[in-house]
Amino acid sequence: MANVLKHLPELEGMELGYIQGILKNMDDEQANLFAQVYRARRKDNQMILILCLLGFFGFAGLHRFIIGQIGLGILYLLTAGLCFIGTIVDLINYKSLAYEYNMKIAHETLSMMSNGNFPTAQNGNGNENS
């Protein structure tokens, strides 16, 4: 059983509990591999908040592009964040936007691990680690 705080100490709140549930059946090597991929792909709450705030300065929808919602990003960009109403709503819900995106990434990472789509770990010589 892997300790989530050992592998992903930056997590907090609901995300911490969710990832702990994913890591509970993994050994340390699997958990470390999951943590490396998940950490590289997850989005931080503060980044979503900052990008959302940029919507008030003419760059509405950047946060939607970052979390993979390209259609809404274009819509926000062309309509000034749906006349700032959508941007205000997203400012209130920025944590849930980040949480939903990160849960999707966690499932994709877990799916990649179960399908064996990860390259093997290599040391500096290009030889596989045992």
N, C-alpha and C positions, 0 to 999 in steps of 0.2 A: 504494500500500500504506500503510495507516494504522498508526500506532504506538499500541498499546493504552495504554501508559503516559502518552502525551500526552493521551488522551481520558478514561481511567479510571485515574488513578494510585492509587486506593484498593484495587485488586484485588491479590490475592496467591495463591500456590499454584496448585492445579489450576484454579481459576476464571480466573486470569490466562492460563494456557495455552489454555484453552478459548475464551475471548473473543478472544485473539490469532488463533486459527484462524478465527473468524468475521470479524474485521475485516481479514484479510489481502487480501481481494479488493475492499475498499471504498476509495473515494477519501476525502479528508479531510472533505468535506461530508457524505457518507453516514455516515461513522464518527462524526462529531459528533452527527448526528441520532440515530443508534443509541445513543450514549453518554448523551444527555440522557434518552431514554425509559427505557433500562435502569437508569440510576442512580436514577431516580424510583421504579421498581418493585421493585428488588432488595431483599433483606433481608440485614442484616449478621449475621455470626456471633455477635457479642457480644449483639445484641438477642435472638436465639433463646436463647442461654445464660441471659440474665437472666430472660426469660419462663419458661423451663423451671425455673429455681430458685424462681420464685414458686409452683410446684406443691407445694412443701413447706410453704407457708403458706396453703393452702386455695384457691389459684387454679390448680389443675392444668388443663392443656390449653390455656392461652392461646397457647403457642407453636404449637400445632397449628391454632388458629383463624387466626393470622397467616400461616401458610404455606398456607392454603387447604384444610386437611384438617378440614372442619367436623364430619364424623361422628366422627372420632377425638377432636376437641376436646370434643364433647359427652360421649363415652364417658369420657374422662379426667376431665372435670368432675364427672360423676355417680359415678365410682368411685374418687375421690381418686387419679387417675393410675394406675388399675389396681392399687390398694393400694401405691402408690409404686414398684412394680417398673418399670412403663412409664416413669415419670418418671426413674428412675435410668438406664435404658437410653438414654433420650433425652439425658440429661446427657452420657453417654459419646459419643453419636453426633450431637451438635448441629451439628458442622461439616458432616457429610454431609447432614443435613436442610436446612441453608441452601444447600449446593451444589446439591442436587437441585432445590430450588425455583428457585434462580437460573438454572439451566440451562433449566428450563421457561420462565421469563420471557424468557431470551435467544432461544429458539426462537419464542416468540410475537411478540417485537419484530421479529425477522428476517422472520417471516411477514407482519407488518403492513407492513413496508417493501417487501417484494416485491409485495404486493397494492396498494400505493399508498394505504393508509388513513391516511397522516399528513397533517395540514393543512400548507399551504405556510407557509414562514417569512414573517413580516411585520415591518416596522419599526414604529416608534412611531406613524406616521401612519396605520397600517392598510393601507398599500400593500405589495405583495409585493416582497421583495428580489430582485434579479436576480443 
